[in-house]
């Protein structure tokens, strides 16, 4: 069993494709297939189901994957420990974020990399539940998610954040209506949420903070939003609105980057609240360094990372 085989297994499992895995690890696709097949012969079990276009882990593969990841993590930790003896922070910083990262986060990550050039950066986007689960499982060092109060949105009712996670509120931002230039509301200047009750809405998929904020605000206003189209990408939301699929409720900072017409919402306007989350007890050295940098300019910063 060779370390490169473990790299190939993890890459193929995460990409669900030998071709994409080959591109990720910069080798030819036949090399990945051959090395994984060799490992399967050594183990006496198939790790991947190759019967469809999208390769999938077999039960044996599901059982093997966490151990492959643990071995690679241990190798990286050993390499980083040696680097740390020279007084340099090394390793990987894995950060999760909402689909449209706030400028605050992008600026902090840039500053972090200038201070710690030996640290590899991984940024993943996703819905709040997936990101919170990643932080709880230590596959992410920290994440910026949208919440409703202290809840992790999974629909209008929401869910509370896992007890293992600590959080720090970053910002609250009002939502605005984004419409195409030719839309009837483009010249309105300001509307009430009730005015959108019959408008087709374009929004993100269920489980996202933006979708939860939309549904919660509409419920409080006395109606259910007429969701005409949904997607998991904010850029696609803007494109659909621009081409007449409906209107969208977006954070103003996001709406201003879309090129759409922004219409204000009368108070009480729904808001998107962003929080930074991290594990209370288990944070990597790069994670602790990032949190120290991030919390240095967050007003009223709470408990420091452990």
C-alpha positions, 0 to 999 in steps of 0.5 A: 500500500502506497501513499500515492494510492491513498491520495488517488482514492481520496481524490476519486471519492471526493470528485466522483470521477477518475478523470476529475481526480486525475486532473486534481492530482496532476497525473494521467487518468489511466495511472489513477485507475491502475493504482486504485485497481492494484490497491483493490487487489491487495485489499481483496475488495472493490473500493469503487463501483464503476458500473455508471458514469459517476463512480461511487464508493462501495461499502468497502470503499466507505469503510476504507475512506476515513482511514485513508484520509487519517493517514494522509492527515497524519503525514501532513501533520508530521510535515507541518510539525517539522516546519513549525520547528523553524518558527513557521506556521504551515499546514492547511487552513480550510474555511467554509463560507456562504455562496457569496463570501463577504468582503470581510472574509476575503480581506482576512484570508488575504491578510492571513496568507501574507502573514503565513505563506506556508499555509495552504488555503482551502475555501469551500462554499455550501449551505449552513448545515453542511458547513456546520457539520464540516466544522463539527467534524474538523474537516473545516477549521471555521466557517461563515454561515447565515443564521436566523438568531442563534439558529442554523437555518434548515427552513422557516423553523430552523435548527440550533447550532451544534453544542460543540461549535462556538460562534461570533456574530460578524454582521447583520445586513438588510435584504433588498429586492433585485429586479431586471431593468425592465421590470415594473418595480425597477422605478419603485425606489422602495417597496413593502415585502407584502408587495412581492406576494404575487411576484415570482421569486428566484432564490437559493435552494432550501437549507441555505441562510438566504432561503430561510431568511426569505421564507421566515420574513414572508411568513411573518408578513402573512404569505408564502413566497411564490418560488418560481426558480431556485438554484445553489449559486447566487450568480445563477440567481442574478442571471435568472432575474436578469432574463426575466424569471422573477425577482430576488431578495439579496443582501445589498452588498451582493445585489450591488455586484450583480448589475441588477436594479436594487429596490429597497424594502420598507421596514421591517426589512428582513436581514441576513446575519452572518456568524463565524463558527469554529469548534470549541475544543479542537482547532488546528494551529492554522485555524487558531491563527486565522481566528485570532486575526479574524476576531481582532476586528470583530466588535465585542468578540466573544470567547477565544478559540481553544 
